[in-house]
Amino acid sequence: MSHIVTVQDAVTAFEPFMEPTATELDAIEREMPLILAGVDLVDAQIIALDRTPTELDARRIRRARRRVLAARRELANRASAPFGGAA
């Protein structure tokens, strides 16, 4: 007879190396404006999928795209600042 064994312990086991480091958490914090702008863009696109897009939907998507581009630009400028260059 074959026994069925659960793998619950292996899946939920806590290992210190699985946690994000302070450096990784700092990187996530720096990228948070870009992440939130991307979420806003996806939300605007989802709203437009449910119905025939109106002019308001088109403006909402354009604004969200501009926020994503601005957040990318800001992140790139911050990343290149220690090297003396600006994007």
C-alpha positions in Angstrom: 0.0 0.0 0.0 1.3 3.4 -1.0 1.1 6.3 1.5 0.1 9.7 0.4 2.4 12.3 2.0 1.6 16.0 2.2 4.3 18.6 1.2 2.7 21.4 3.3 5.9 21.7 5.5 8.1 22.1 2.4 5.9 24.7 0.8 5.3 26.9 3.9 8.6 26.4 5.7 10.4 29.6 6.6 13.9 30.0 5.5 15.8 33.2 6.2 17.3 33.2 2.7 13.9 33.4 1.2 13.2 36.8 2.6 14.1 39.9 0.6 17.2 41.7 1.7 17.3 45.3 2.7 18.8 46.2 -0.6 16.0 44.5 -2.5 13.4 46.3 -0.3 15.1 49.6 -1.1 15.0 48.9 -4.8 11.3 48.1 -4.6 10.6 51.3 -2.7 12.5 53.3 -5.4 10.4 51.6 -8.1 7.1 52.0 -6.3 6.0 55.1 -8.3 6.5 53.3 -11.5 4.7 50.2 -10.2 1.7 52.2 -9.1 1.6 54.1 -12.4 1.6 50.8 -14.2 -1.3 49.6 -12.1 -3.2 52.7 -12.9 -2.6 52.2 -16.7 -3.8 48.6 -16.5 -6.9 49.7 -14.5 -7.7 52.3 -17.2 -7.3 49.7 -20.0 -9.5 47.2 -18.1 -12.2 49.8 -17.7 -12.1 50.5 -21.5 -12.4 46.8 -22.3 -15.8 46.4 -20.7 -17.6 48.8 -23.0 -17.1 50.9 -26.1 -14.3 53.3 -25.2 -15.5 56.9 -24.8 -13.4 60.1 -25.1 -13.1 60.1 -21.3 -11.6 56.5 -21.5 -9.1 57.6 -24.1 -8.0 60.5 -22.0 -7.8 58.3 -18.9 -5.5 55.9 -20.8 -3.4 58.7 -22.3 -2.9 60.3 -18.8 -2.0 56.9 -17.3 0.6 56.3 -20.1 2.1 59.7 -19.5 2.4 58.9 -15.8 4.1 55.7 -16.6 6.6 57.4 -18.9 7.2 60.2 -16.3 7.9 57.6 -13.6 10.2 55.7 -15.9 12.1 59.0 -16.8 12.4 59.9 -13.1 13.7 56.4 -12.2 16.2 56.5 -15.1 17.4 60.0 -14.1 17.8 58.9 -10.5 19.8 55.9 -11.6 22.1 57.9 -13.8 22.6 60.8 -11.3 25.6 59.2 -9.5 27.4 59.0 -12.8 26.8 62.7 -13.6 24.5 62.1 -16.6 20.8 62.8 -17.1 18.5 61.0 -19.4 
